[in-house]
Amino acid sequence: MNEASDVPTKRQERTVVLVSLAVIAPVLAVGVVGGYGFLVWIYQLFAGPPGS
């Protein structure tokens, strides 16, 4: 088995990073915004809407 064939090239590494960012960044953004909205919703469920 050739050890050199197991080492990824710079182009392969760049492709993996860009694809990962294109998938992970939007999922993370939706998760953070959704999580914050959920926390605000739960807080208002117990504390009431703002200004009351």
PDB file with one MODEL, atoms N, CA, C and O in Angstrom:
MODEL        1
ATOM      1  N   MET A   1       0.846  -1.176   0.000  1.00  0.00           N
ATOM      2  CA  MET A   1       0.000   0.000   0.000  1.00  0.00           C
ATOM      3  C   MET A   1       0.891   1.240   0.000  1.00  0.00           C
ATOM      4  O   MET A   1       1.888   1.300   0.720  1.00  0.00           O
ATOM      5  N   ASN A   2       0.533   2.194  -0.788  1.00  0.00           N
ATOM      6  CA  ASN A   2       1.332   3.404  -0.949  1.00  0.00           C
ATOM      7  C   ASN A   2       0.852   4.467   0.039  1.00  0.00           C
ATOM      8  O   ASN A   2      -0.320   4.843   0.023  1.00  0.00           O
ATOM      9  N   GLU A   3       1.748   4.951   0.897  1.00  0.00           N
ATOM     10  CA  GLU A   3       1.401   5.966   1.890  1.00  0.00           C
ATOM     11  C   GLU A   3       1.040   7.307   1.247  1.00  0.00           C
ATOM     12  O   GLU A   3       0.192   8.033   1.766  1.00  0.00           O
ATOM     13  N   ALA A   4       1.671   7.637   0.136  1.00  0.00           N
ATOM     14  CA  ALA A   4       1.443   8.927  -0.515  1.00  0.00           C
ATOM     15  C   ALA A   4       0.025   9.053  -1.042  1.00  0.00           C
ATOM     16  O   ALA A   4      -0.491  10.168  -1.127  1.00  0.00           O
ATOM     17  N   SER A   5      -0.613   7.969  -1.395  1.00  0.00           N
ATOM     18  CA  SER A   5      -1.973   8.042  -1.939  1.00  0.00           C
ATOM     19  C   SER A   5      -3.004   8.324  -0.845  1.00  0.00           C
ATOM     20  O   SER A   5      -4.121   8.742  -1.150  1.00  0.00           O
ATOM     21  N   ASP A   6      -2.647   8.103   0.424  1.00  0.00           N
ATOM     22  CA  ASP A   6      -3.569   8.351   1.527  1.00  0.00           C
ATOM     23  C   ASP A   6      -3.582   9.816   1.966  1.00  0.00           C
ATOM     24  O   ASP A   6      -4.498  10.243   2.668  1.00  0.00           O
ATOM     25  N   VAL A   7      -2.585  10.578   1.561  1.00  0.00           N
ATOM     26  CA  VAL A   7      -2.483  11.977   1.977  1.00  0.00           C
ATOM     27  C   VAL A   7      -3.317  12.837   1.027  1.00  0.00           C
ATOM     28  O   VAL A   7      -3.103  12.811  -0.185  1.00  0.00           O
ATOM     29  N   PRO A   8      -4.283  13.612   1.582  1.00  0.00           N
ATOM     30  CA  PRO A   8      -5.100  14.471   0.712  1.00  0.00           C
ATOM     31  C   PRO A   8      -4.290  15.632   0.146  1.00  0.00           C
ATOM     32  O   PRO A   8      -3.355  16.126   0.776  1.00  0.00           O
ATOM     33  N   THR A   9      -4.666  16.047  -1.038  1.00  0.00           N
ATOM     34  CA  THR A   9      -3.984  17.184  -1.663  1.00  0.00           C
ATOM     35  C   THR A   9      -4.578  18.488  -1.130  1.00  0.00           C
ATOM     36  O   THR A   9      -5.622  18.485  -0.477  1.00  0.00           O
ATOM     37  N   LYS A  10      -3.912  19.583  -1.411  1.00  0.00           N
ATOM     38  CA  LYS A  10      -4.406  20.906  -0.986  1.00  0.00           C
ATOM     39  C   LYS A  10      -5.777  21.183  -1.600  1.00  0.00           C
ATOM     40  O   LYS A  10      -6.656  21.743  -0.945  1.00  0.00           O
ATOM     41  N   ARG A  11      -5.952  20.788  -2.862  1.00  0.00           N
ATOM     42  CA  ARG A  11      -7.237  21.024  -3.528  1.00  0.00           C
ATOM     43  C   ARG A  11      -8.358  20.238  -2.855  1.00  0.00           C
ATOM     44  O   ARG A  11      -9.461  20.752  -2.669  1.00  0.00           O
ATOM     45  N   GLN A  12      -8.072  18.993  -2.494  1.00  0.00           N
ATOM     46  CA  GLN A  12      -9.081  18.186  -1.806  1.00  0.00           C
ATOM     47  C   GLN A  12      -9.416  18.785  -0.439  1.00  0.00           C
ATOM     48  O   GLN A  12     -10.583  18.841  -0.051  1.00  0.00           O
ATOM     49  N   GLU A  13      -8.398  19.229   0.280  1.00  0.00           N
ATOM     50  CA  GLU A  13      -8.642  19.846   1.582  1.00  0.00           C
ATOM     51  C   GLU A  13      -9.486  21.109   1.445  1.00  0.00           C
ATOM     52  O   GLU A  13     -10.414  21.323   2.224  1.00  0.00           O
ATOM     53  N   ARG A  14      -9.169  21.944   0.462  1.00  0.00           N
ATOM     54  CA  ARG A  14      -9.924  23.175   0.241  1.00  0.00           C
ATOM     55  C   ARG A  14     -11.378  22.865  -0.106  1.00  0.00           C
ATOM     56  O   ARG A  14     -12.293  23.532   0.376  1.00  0.00           O
ATOM     57  N   THR A  15     -11.585  21.850  -0.943  1.00  0.00           N
ATOM     58  CA  THR A  15     -12.946  21.462  -1.324  1.00  0.00           C
ATOM     59  C   THR A  15     -13.734  20.989  -0.112  1.00  0.00           C
ATOM     60  O   THR A  15     -14.897  21.356   0.057  1.00  0.00           O
ATOM     61  N   VAL A  16     -13.111  20.183   0.726  1.00  0.00           N
ATOM     62  CA  VAL A  16     -13.794  19.682   1.923  1.00  0.00           C
ATOM     63  C   VAL A  16     -14.151  20.832   2.859  1.00  0.00           C
ATOM     64  O   VAL A  16     -15.250  20.855   3.413  1.00  0.00           O
ATOM     65  N   VAL A  17     -13.248  21.777   3.041  1.00  0.00           N
ATOM     66  CA  VAL A  17     -13.514  22.912   3.925  1.00  0.00           C
ATOM     67  C   VAL A  17     -14.647  23.769   3.372  1.00  0.00           C
ATOM     68  O   VAL A  17     -15.541  24.166   4.120  1.00  0.00           O
ATOM     69  N   LEU A  18     -14.621  24.054   2.086  1.00  0.00           N
ATOM     70  CA  LEU A  18     -15.663  24.903   1.504  1.00  0.00           C
ATOM     71  C   LEU A  18     -17.030  24.236   1.542  1.00  0.00           C
ATOM     72  O   LEU A  18     -18.028  24.892   1.843  1.00  0.00           O
ATOM     73  N   VAL A  19     -17.090  22.958   1.245  1.00  0.00           N
ATOM     74  CA  VAL A  19     -18.369  22.235   1.299  1.00  0.00           C
ATOM     75  C   VAL A  19     -18.862  22.161   2.745  1.00  0.00           C
ATOM     76  O   VAL A  19     -20.050  22.340   3.012  1.00  0.00           O
ATOM     77  N   SER A  20     -17.945  21.897   3.670  1.00  0.00           N
ATOM     78  CA  SER A  20     -18.335  21.839   5.077  1.00  0.00           C
ATOM     79  C   SER A  20     -18.894  23.181   5.541  1.00  0.00           C
ATOM     80  O   SER A  20     -19.909  23.225   6.235  1.00  0.00           O
ATOM     81  N   LEU A  21     -18.239  24.268   5.164  1.00  0.00           N
ATOM     82  CA  LEU A  21     -18.729  25.590   5.551  1.00  0.00           C
ATOM     83  C   LEU A  21     -20.077  25.892   4.909  1.00  0.00           C
ATOM     84  O   LEU A  21     -20.937  26.518   5.529  1.00  0.00           O
ATOM     85  N   ALA A  22     -20.263  25.454   3.680  1.00  0.00           N
ATOM     86  CA  ALA A  22     -21.524  25.707   2.989  1.00  0.00           C
ATOM     87  C   ALA A  22     -22.672  24.941   3.638  1.00  0.00           C
ATOM     88  O   ALA A  22     -23.832  25.327   3.491  1.00  0.00           O
ATOM     89  N   VAL A  23     -22.366  23.869   4.349  1.00  0.00           N
ATOM     90  CA  VAL A  23     -23.406  23.081   5.028  1.00  0.00           C
ATOM     91  C   VAL A  23     -23.486  23.459   6.500  1.00  0.00           C
ATOM     92  O   VAL A  23     -24.578  23.673   7.026  1.00  0.00           O
ATOM     93  N   ILE A  24     -22.344  23.544   7.166  1.00  0.00           N
ATOM     94  CA  ILE A  24     -22.332  23.745   8.611  1.00  0.00           C
ATOM     95  C   ILE A  24     -22.741  25.169   8.995  1.00  0.00           C
ATOM     96  O   ILE A  24     -23.493  25.347   9.953  1.00  0.00           O
ATOM     97  N   ALA A  25     -22.271  26.176   8.280  1.00  0.00           N
ATOM     98  CA  ALA A  25     -22.570  27.565   8.642  1.00  0.00           C
ATOM     99  C   ALA A  25     -24.077  27.863   8.621  1.00  0.00           C
ATOM    100  O   ALA A  25     -24.588  28.429   9.588  1.00  0.00           O
ATOM    101  N   PRO A  26     -24.802  27.505   7.561  1.00  0.00           N
ATOM    102  CA  PRO A  26     -26.245  27.773   7.582  1.00  0.00           C
ATOM    103  C   PRO A  26     -26.985  26.978   8.659  1.00  0.00           C
ATOM    104  O   PRO A  26     -27.899  27.500   9.297  1.00  0.00           O
ATOM    105  N   VAL A  27     -26.598  25.731   8.861  1.00  0.00           N
ATOM    106  CA  VAL A  27     -27.252  24.916   9.887  1.00  0.00           C
ATOM    107  C   VAL A  27     -26.994  25.515  11.267  1.00  0.00           C
ATOM    108  O   VAL A  27     -27.901  25.581  12.096  1.00  0.00           O
ATOM    109  N   LEU A  28     -25.777  25.946  11.511  1.00  0.00           N
ATOM    110  CA  LEU A  28     -25.442  26.559  12.789  1.00  0.00           C
ATOM    111  C   LEU A  28     -26.199  27.871  12.986  1.00  0.00           C
ATOM    112  O   LEU A  28     -26.691  28.142  14.081  1.00  0.00           O
ATOM    113  N   ALA A  29     -26.295  28.682  11.938  1.00  0.00           N
ATOM    114  CA  ALA A  29     -27.016  29.959  12.034  1.00  0.00           C
ATOM    115  C   ALA A  29     -28.494  29.728  12.339  1.00  0.00           C
ATOM    116  O   ALA A  29     -29.064  30.398  13.201  1.00  0.00           O
ATOM    117  N   VAL A  30     -29.112  28.788  11.639  1.00  0.00           N
ATOM    118  CA  VAL A  30     -30.526  28.482  11.888  1.00  0.00           C
ATOM    119  C   VAL A  30     -30.706  27.946  13.304  1.00  0.00           C
ATOM    120  O   VAL A  30     -31.684  28.277  13.975  1.00  0.00           O
ATOM    121  N   GLY A  31     -29.778  27.128  13.755  1.00  0.00           N
ATOM    122  CA  GLY A  31     -29.864  26.577  15.109  1.00  0.00           C
ATOM    123  C   GLY A  31     -29.750  27.651  16.176  1.00  0.00           C
ATOM    124  O   GLY A  31     -30.490  27.627  17.159  1.00  0.00           O
ATOM    125  N   VAL A  32     -28.831  28.594  15.996  1.00  0.00           N
ATOM    126  CA  VAL A  32     -28.649  29.659  16.986  1.00  0.00           C
ATOM    127  C   VAL A  32     -29.879  30.565  17.027  1.00  0.00           C
ATOM    128  O   VAL A  32     -30.391  30.866  18.105  1.00  0.00           O
ATOM    129  N   VAL A  33     -30.351  30.995  15.868  1.00  0.00           N
ATOM    130  CA  VAL A  33     -31.524  31.882  15.823  1.00  0.00           C
ATOM    131  C   VAL A  33     -32.768  31.157  16.335  1.00  0.00           C
ATOM    132  O   VAL A  33     -33.561  31.725  17.086  1.00  0.00           O
ATOM    133  N   GLY A  34     -32.930  29.911  15.927  1.00  0.00           N
ATOM    134  CA  GLY A  34     -34.075  29.133  16.397  1.00  0.00           C
ATOM    135  C   GLY A  34     -34.017  28.879  17.897  1.00  0.00           C
ATOM    136  O   GLY A  34     -35.036  28.942  18.584  1.00  0.00           O
ATOM    137  N   GLY A  35     -32.824  28.594  18.401  1.00  0.00           N
ATOM    138  CA  GLY A  35     -32.667  28.370  19.834  1.00  0.00           C
ATOM    139  C   GLY A  35     -32.970  29.618  20.641  1.00  0.00           C
ATOM    140  O   GLY A  35     -33.616  29.549  21.686  1.00  0.00           O
ATOM    141  N   TYR A  36     -32.500  30.763  20.152  1.00  0.00           N
ATOM    142  CA  TYR A  36     -32.790  32.019  20.838  1.00  0.00           C
ATOM    143  C   TYR A  36     -34.296  32.310  20.826  1.00  0.00           C
ATOM    144  O   TYR A  36     -34.863  32.711  21.842  1.00  0.00           O
ATOM    145  N   GLY A  37     -34.931  32.106  19.686  1.00  0.00           N
ATOM    146  CA  GLY A  37     -36.377  32.311  19.599  1.00  0.00           C
ATOM    147  C   GLY A  37     -37.134  31.393  20.541  1.00  0.00           C
ATOM    148  O   GLY A  37     -38.116  31.801  21.161  1.00  0.00           O
ATOM    149  N   PHE A  38     -36.675  30.151  20.648  1.00  0.00           N
ATOM    150  CA  PHE A  38     -37.310  29.195  21.558  1.00  0.00           C
ATOM    151  C   PHE A  38     -37.160  29.653  23.005  1.00  0.00           C
ATOM    152  O   PHE A  38     -38.109  29.574  23.784  1.00  0.00           O
ATOM    153  N   LEU A  39     -35.963  30.134  23.367  1.00  0.00           N
ATOM    154  CA  LEU A  39     -35.759  30.619  24.735  1.00  0.00           C
ATOM    155  C   LEU A  39     -36.645  31.821  25.049  1.00  0.00           C
ATOM    156  O   LEU A  39     -37.215  31.906  26.137  1.00  0.00           O
ATOM    157  N   VAL A  40     -36.763  32.740  24.111  1.00  0.00           N
ATOM    158  CA  VAL A  40     -37.631  33.905  24.312  1.00  0.00           C
ATOM    159  C   VAL A  40     -39.081  33.463  24.441  1.00  0.00           C
ATOM    160  O   VAL A  40     -39.816  33.989  25.276  1.00  0.00           O
ATOM    161  N   TRP A  41     -39.499  32.510  23.631  1.00  0.00           N
ATOM    162  CA  TRP A  41     -40.876  31.998  23.678  1.00  0.00           C
ATOM    163  C   TRP A  41     -41.165  31.365  25.036  1.00  0.00           C
ATOM    164  O   TRP A  41     -42.209  31.624  25.634  1.00  0.00           O
ATOM    165  N   ILE A  42     -40.243  30.537  25.523  1.00  0.00           N
ATOM    166  CA  ILE A  42     -40.437  29.889  26.825  1.00  0.00           C
ATOM    167  C   ILE A  42     -40.448  30.937  27.941  1.00  0.00           C
ATOM    168  O   ILE A  42     -41.261  30.859  28.863  1.00  0.00           O
ATOM    169  N   TYR A  43     -39.542  31.917  27.854  1.00  0.00           N
ATOM    170  CA  TYR A  43     -39.512  32.973  28.866  1.00  0.00           C
ATOM    171  C   TYR A  43     -40.846  33.724  28.904  1.00  0.00           C
ATOM    172  O   TYR A  43     -41.392  33.973  29.979  1.00  0.00           O
ATOM    173  N   GLN A  44     -41.360  34.078  27.740  1.00  0.00           N
ATOM    174  CA  GLN A  44     -42.619  34.819  27.691  1.00  0.00           C
ATOM    175  C   GLN A  44     -43.809  33.970  28.100  1.00  0.00           C
ATOM    176  O   GLN A  44     -44.834  34.491  28.538  1.00  0.00           O
ATOM    177  N   LEU A  45     -43.667  32.660  27.954  1.00  0.00           N
ATOM    178  CA  LEU A  45     -44.734  31.757  28.406  1.00  0.00           C
ATOM    179  C   LEU A  45     -44.934  31.883  29.908  1.00  0.00           C
ATOM    180  O   LEU A  45     -46.064  31.833  30.395  1.00  0.00           O
ATOM    181  N   PHE A  46     -43.831  32.048  30.647  1.00  0.00           N
ATOM    182  CA  PHE A  46     -43.903  32.146  32.105  1.00  0.00           C
ATOM    183  C   PHE A  46     -43.981  33.581  32.588  1.00  0.00           C
ATOM    184  O   PHE A  46     -44.693  33.855  33.554  1.00  0.00           O
ATOM    185  N   ALA A  47     -43.275  34.510  31.954  1.00  0.00           N
ATOM    186  CA  ALA A  47     -43.195  35.882  32.438  1.00  0.00           C
ATOM    187  C   ALA A  47     -44.236  36.801  31.798  1.00  0.00           C
ATOM    188  O   ALA A  47     -44.451  37.911  32.285  1.00  0.00           O
ATOM    189  N   GLY A  48     -44.868  36.374  30.748  1.00  0.00           N
ATOM    190  CA  GLY A  48     -45.824  37.216  30.063  1.00  0.00           C
ATOM    191  C   GLY A  48     -45.141  38.035  28.994  1.00  0.00           C
ATOM    192  O   GLY A  48     -43.914  38.133  28.976  1.00  0.00           O
ATOM    193  N   PRO A  49     -45.923  38.630  28.096  1.00  0.00           N
ATOM    194  CA  PRO A  49     -45.327  39.428  27.019  1.00  0.00           C
ATOM    195  C   PRO A  49     -44.684  40.696  27.562  1.00  0.00           C
ATOM    196  O   PRO A  49     -44.989  41.115  28.678  1.00  0.00           O
ATOM    197  N   PRO A  50     -43.801  41.310  26.787  1.00  0.00           N
ATOM    198  CA  PRO A  50     -43.154  42.539  27.242  1.00  0.00           C
ATOM    199  C   PRO A  50     -44.174  43.654  27.465  1.00  0.00           C
ATOM    200  O   PRO A  50     -45.141  43.783  26.713  1.00  0.00           O
ATOM    201  N   GLY A  51     -43.952  44.442  28.486  1.00  0.00           N
ATOM    202  CA  GLY A  51     -44.807  45.586  28.753  1.00  0.00           C
ATOM    203  C   GLY A  51     -46.026  45.283  29.594  1.00  0.00           C
ATOM    204  O   GLY A  51     -46.826  46.179  29.861  1.00  0.00           O
ATOM    205  N   SER A  52     -46.190  44.024  30.023  1.00  0.00           N
ATOM    206  CA  SER A  52     -47.368  43.734  30.828  1.00  0.00           C
ATOM    207  C   SER A  52     -47.056  43.814  32.310  1.00  0.00           C
ATOM    208  O   SER A  52     -47.940  43.596  33.139  1.00  0.00           O
TER     209      SER A  52
ENDMDL
END
